């Protein structure tokens, strides 16, 4: 936990990686026993690197299995090629916070400028906002709040309505269905994994009512970009963890 304390309300919290099971220690916040928010970006655990196999010799084999279980030896041997499992180790690739490459879909660190997957330059958030502000059929919200509502659509089917508000009262909304496993997976991919204050947890809501009841787990984006389609606007982009030249709503003073 080498990062500076983000604010006075933060405390060390333990966050298990859903990919490798490593118990990460990050700055975060609790609501009772529940970790309601954390500021970790990438798992700090070590996993076998399949691209760098290491053969364990007969003499090493017995020592490796024993060294992993010895107090004091495990931590030192775990990082050494050929120790314990006999494989080189690398940092787990699971990211709690990320930005997605528009070219290949790879998840990158939120501060990355070039995609680690395809090596293409990542689109700068300021460029996205500047380009959207030039368009006559676009609406850019500096988000100051987010409202969740369990409602129904025109056919009477249950839906989650998410409305984003800016400082001037302008708003944009999106709708989600959570009735089937496929709809809940789509909801996770399009909404939940970006909006969770404590990503990587096991919370999997099964209804709009459950999302509304547990909205303390969610955060709103810094900016939302909508484009007009027919008579209505559709949300095309949401910017989180923004650090650029445009002012965020929370910075209004």
N, C-alpha and C positions, 0 to 999 in steps of 0.2 A: 504494500500500500504506500507507494512512494509519491503519490499525488498530494498536493496541498489540500487542506480541509476546505471544501467548497463553501460552507457557511456554518454559522454557530450551532445550528440544529443537527448537524450531521454527526454520526458516530460510526465506529467500525462495525460492519455487518458481514456475516458469512453468507456467501452465495454459491450454491453448488452448480457446476457446469452441467447442463443437460446432455452434453456430448461425451465428456470423459469422466464426469463425476468428481472432478477436483473441487475442493472447498476453497474458493477464492475469498480473500478479505478485501473489501472495498469500503470507501466512505458511503454512508447511506442513512436512511431514516426508518424508524419502526412505528407501527401503530399497534401497541400491545406487543404480542409475539410475532406479528406479521411484518416482514421486511416490505415496506410500502414503496421504497425507492432506493436505488443504488446508482452509483456513478461509474461503475466498471464498464470498460469498453470491450476488452478481449480477455478470454480465459488465460490464466497464468500457468495452467497445468502443463506437464510434459507428457507426451505420448510417443509411441514408437514411430520412427520415420521409415515407412516402407521403401522409400527411394534410396536409403542408405543402410542396407542390411549389413550386419556384422556377425561373422561366424565365431562361435564360441568353441575354443579348443577343449580337448578332454580335460586338461589341467585346470582350465578356467571354469568348466561347467560346475563342478562341485563348489568351487569358491563363490561363483556368482549367485547360486541359489542360496547359499548360506549368508553371503554378505548382505543380501537384501533384507534379511530378517534380523540382522544384528543392530542393536542400538548404536547410533552414531555412524554406522557403516552405510545404512540405507541412503541417507541424504547425500552422502558423498558419492556413493557408487551409482546412484540413480542417474546421474548426469553423465556418466562415463560410457563411451562406446564399448560394448561387449559385456557390461556389468548387468547383473540381475537377469533381464530377459534376453540379453545378448544383442540388443538392437540399439542403434543410435536413437537419440531422443530429439524431439523438436517441440516447439510450443504448440499447444492445441489451437486449432484454427477457428474455434467457435467465437463469434463476436456477439456481444450483448447489444452494442450500439454500432451502427454501420451506415454507410451510404452505398446505394446500389449503382453499379455501372450501367449507363443507358445502352451501351454497346453489347456487353456480354452477360449482364445480370449478376456479376460477381459482387460479393459483399466486401467493402473496403472500410478501413478506418475512417472515422468522420472527418479527420483532418487531411486525408490523403489527397494528392493532386493527380496521381496517375494510378490507373487500375492495376492491381497486382495480378489479375487474371489475363487480360489481353494487352496490357501495357499502353492502352489508349489514355489520353488526357481526360480526366473527369470534368464534366461541365461544372463550372464555378457557380455557386449559388447566387452571387451578385449578377452574373450574366443572365441567369434564368429570370431573375426579377426585372432586370433592365429590359430584356427582350419582351417579357410579358406586358410591361407598362407601356410599350410602344404600340401594342395591338389594340384596335378599336373594339374587338369582340372579346376582350379578356377583362377579367376582374381580379384584382390582387388585394387580398385582405391581410392587414397587419393584425393578427389574431390576438384579441384580448380575452376571449372566453369561448367555451365549448359547452353546448347543451345537449344532453342525451334524453331521448324520449322513446318509450315503448308504445308503439301505435300500430295502425293497420294501413295497408295500401288501398287503392281504389277497389280492389276485389275482395277486401276484407281479410287479407292474409296478414299475419303478424310480422311486423318489421321494426328494426331499430333505426330511428332517425337521429342523425348526428348533425347539429347545426353549429357552424363557426361564426363568431361575431367579431367585427373589428371596432375600433374606437368611435367610428362615426355612425354606428348602427347598421352598417351594411352586413349582409350575411350570405353564406352559401351553405348548402346542405347535401348530405349523401345518405343513402338508405342501404340497409343490409338485412338479409334473411338469415336466420339461424335454425331453421327447422330440421334440416337434414345434415348428416355428416359432411357431405360435399359442400354445403353452404357454410358450415362452420369452419371448414378448412379454408375456404375462400375468404371468409371474414378475418381469419387469423393472418392470411398472407397480405390482404389489402389494408387492414386496419390495426389489428391487435398488436402485431409484432413491432410496429412503429410507435404506438401510443402508450405502451406499458411503461410505467415509471420504474418498475423493477423487472426488466426483461429477463427471460430465461427461466421463469418460474413454471409451476405446473397448473396454473389457473386456466381452465378451458370452459368458459361460459357456454351454456346450452340454450339460452333464451335471451331475448331483448330485455326482459325484466331483470335477469341476473346481472347483465351488463350495467343497467341503470343503478341497481342496488349497490354495486361494487365500483362505482365510478371513481372512488378515491384512488383506485389503482392506476388511473389513466392520466395522461398529460395531453395538452393540446399543442399543435404545431405553432411555429413562430410566424409562418406565412402560409397562405393557401392561394393557389392560382386556379381560377375557373375560366372556361371558354364557353361562349354562347353556342348552343346547338339548338337550332329552331327558336322556340320562344323561351327556352330555359338555359341556365348555366350548368355545366358539368364540371366537377372538380378534376383537374388534370395533374396537379402537383401539390405536395405538401412538404414544406421545409422545416426540419427539426434541427436542433443544436446549431442554429445559425450564428455565425460569427463573421460579420461583414460590415459594409459601410452604411447599410440601411438601418434605421432605428427600429427596434422591436417594441411592441406595445408595453412590455414590462419595464422598459426604460423611460417611459413618459414621466416627466417630472414637472 
